[in-house]
Structure formats: C-alpha cells, structure tokens
Amino acid sequence: MNLDIRLPIGMLFTLLGLLLAGYGLMADPAIYQRSLGENINLSWGIAVLLFGLVFLVLGRRGTSSALPADESPEGRATEVREHRTGLESEGPRPNH
C-alpha cells in the first residue's frame, strides 16, 4: 500500500484548523475577554491549519519522488553490497 502517513494526518489537522479558525471568525468577541481580548480560536486555528498544510505538501512531495530500489543508484548499490556480503534473500522470509 502506497499511503504516506503524512497525508491523512495533514488532512486531519487541516480540517481541524479550518473548523477552529472558522469558529474564531464567527464567535462573539465578548467570549474572549477572559483571554485579554485575544481571539485564541482564530490564532490557533490558523496555526493548526498551516501545520496541516505543511504535512499535506510534504506528503504529496514524498510519495511522488519515491523510486523502487532497483531504479535508483542508491538502491542498486545496496543490492550489490548485499549480494557481495551474502545478506540478500532469495525468497520471502519465514515467519518465526
């Protein structure tokens, strides 16, 4: 399965940030008197939204650049090194 864990985490934080920022925009300013007039929901909603967007961007970028081991120079070098030292396996590993 080719699912990068950053994608669902990014979607979760993006959705949560949108909800929190939206509530901060729509809420009555009187409820923020306890926090010295600071709209905590809006500021943290934007922060969580940005965090989620960073995860989404990194997740999308990471899945498109992954190459199979036999197609990258590093992967071929690892295959040669494993063959030379006898670490490669010819078949599936037995379950212990």
C-alpha atoms as one frame of an Amber mdcrd trajectory, in Angstrom:
protein
   0.000   0.000   0.000   1.423   3.353  -1.036  -0.162   5.606   1.568   2.133
   8.116   3.192   1.057   8.683   6.807   1.560  12.430   6.374  -1.456  12.657
   4.047  -4.209  11.588   6.489  -2.512  13.461   9.338  -2.318  16.573   7.153
  -5.990  16.253   6.214  -6.959  15.851   9.871  -5.046  18.930  11.020  -6.199
  20.979   8.018  -9.835  20.175   8.738  -9.397  20.877  12.450  -7.643  24.172
  11.688 -10.422  25.234   9.327 -13.081  24.443  11.912 -11.225  26.225  14.702
 -10.420  29.301  12.607 -13.983  29.411  11.313 -15.335  29.329  14.845 -12.907
  32.092  15.793 -14.174  34.267  12.949 -17.861  33.677  13.741 -17.773  33.769
  17.558 -18.888  36.684  19.678 -15.873  38.824  20.707 -17.244  39.021  24.259
 -16.210  35.426  24.968 -12.557  36.396  24.550 -12.499  38.811  27.482 -11.115
  36.049  29.705  -8.104  35.766  27.387  -7.385  39.523  27.478  -9.300  40.076
  24.247  -7.118  37.706  22.235  -9.054  35.555  19.747  -7.395  32.285  20.726
  -9.559  30.165  18.433  -8.617  32.171  15.356  -4.891  32.332  16.099  -4.575
  28.627  16.966  -6.872  27.691  14.099  -4.524  29.395  11.662  -1.502  27.725
  13.289  -3.092  24.257  13.109  -4.224  24.919   9.527  -0.684  25.836   8.466
   0.693  22.741  10.217  -1.792  20.550   8.349  -0.987  22.181   5.018   2.741
  21.601   5.564   2.037  17.904   6.202  -0.095  17.697   3.051   2.583  19.338
   0.913   5.341  17.131   2.319   3.195  14.027   1.963   2.391  14.766  -1.669
   6.004  15.570  -2.447   7.335  12.473  -0.692   5.108   9.934  -2.450   5.870
  11.178  -5.947   9.648  11.070  -5.561   9.975   7.548  -4.166  11.702   5.124
  -6.543  11.928   1.340  -6.321  15.318   0.081  -5.122  16.347  -1.295  -8.493
  15.707   2.045 -10.248  17.791   4.339  -8.031  21.595   4.479  -7.795  21.454
   4.050  -4.008  19.182   1.024  -4.324  21.423  -0.651  -6.894  24.477  -0.007
  -4.682  22.653  -1.589  -1.728  21.711  -4.611  -3.842  25.343  -5.079  -4.929
  26.588  -4.696  -1.346  24.032  -7.215  -0.014  24.913  -9.688  -2.751  28.623
  -9.319  -2.046  28.202  -9.872   1.725  25.557 -12.613   1.385  22.790 -10.637
   3.103  20.274 -10.788   0.278  17.391 -13.199   0.483  16.163 -15.163  -2.495
  12.596 -15.587  -1.269  10.183 -14.468   1.423  11.437 -14.616   4.974   9.992
 -17.341   7.180   7.718 -16.172   9.987   9.098 -17.039  13.396
